Amino acid sequence: MPLLPPELKQRLSTPLKIGSVEVNSRVLQSPLSGVTDLVFRRLVRRYAPESMMYTEMVNAKGIHYLRKLSKIMEIDPNEKPISIQLFDCRPDFLAQAAQMAVEEGADAIDINMGCPVNKITKNGGGSSLLREPKTAEVIVQTVAEAVAVPVTVKTRLGWSDGEINILEFAKRMEEAGAQMLTLHGRTRAQGYNGSARWEWIGRVKQMLSIPVIANGDIFSIEAAVKCLEMTGADGVMCSRGTLGYPFLVGEIDYFLKTGQQLTPPTPVERLECAKEHLQALWEYKGERGIYQARKHMAWYCKGFVGAGQLRGQLNRIETLSQGLELIDAAIARQQL
Ligand SMILES: Cc1cc2nc3c(=O)[nH]c(=O)nc-3n(C[C@H](O)[C@H](O)[C@H](O)COP(=O)(O)O)c2cc1C
């Protein structure tokens, strides 16, 4: 059973203040492209009702040319607090998309300055902004002037080990008007390899007055506590740890608030959750939802007898009923 150090409990007992927005949780669900749609967020929020969540990243250029809201910006009117994450490098496109996001109900706008994917960086978005701090600064200023909600930034340590510029970059984002900085403790060149270097997050925290959220390798309550102690960060953001496990944000949140550990879900409870996820994706997206569900279903399949075989089967489903039957059979086997 992990222990909650009293000084940590005390330090994190007040709401997280993101500009004018107060959030009663120090654990955030990260934006995950292809994952954190309305359906997934609803599952996460059941266990973490007070946490800040993010949409998948939205292309501001697409919004500009199509002049309509993208499906991934869709927000359930009951989900709060919620931030819409945007990417691009054109301040005017981003400001325009941000205004539409606010009309949709976003409580905050996050600018993606961390995505390492070539398709994004070669067009000047994501982590390539770490190499263009002046543009990044103008983006934050322009978007902050365009909307009344707080504007936040999510970024990495730098482009590569030879170009770690986060100390200067973070300060510039704060001065430009960012109301919170989320820092993934890896460089762009690192991708998702190696460990997140939390020590850099600690250095940034010491320099800034706005909240700093630590991101990278928060897979458990123990990791969250260790990271918060090591960095002094104002909160932690969970990412890959939530794939097939929408319970994680709620588990850490509950622990930080009470010092108690929730009973982890049993394999049957996780399979029931997978079933609900599949059904909801079908209802929300139709056939496309079934194809998208395959990866989610595979992520749920670990840590019980027969998980490997079920994973292979769920990865090939074509219809809702096929998926539901497979999961029902797996649940029945767990109960034998
Ligand atoms: C499948 C996947 C999709 C992601 N999509 C986004 C995204 O849309 N926006 C973003 O800022 N980061 C995105 N990320 C990065 C994560 O939010 C997070 O910064 C990163 O995974 C590090 O945290 P972790 O080590 O806990 O996974 C994505 C990561 C993964 C694995």
Boltz pocket constraint, residues with backbone or C-beta under 6 A from the ligand:
constraints:
  - pocket:
      binder: B
      contacts: [[A, 30], [A, 31], [A, 32], [A, 33], [A, 34], [A, 35], [A, 55], [A, 56], [A, 57], [A, 85], [A, 112], [A, 114], [A, 115], [A, 154], [A, 184], [A, 196], [A, 215], [A, 216], [A, 217], [A, 218], [A, 219], [A, 237], [A, 238], [A, 239], [A, 240], [A, 241]]
      max_distance: 6.0
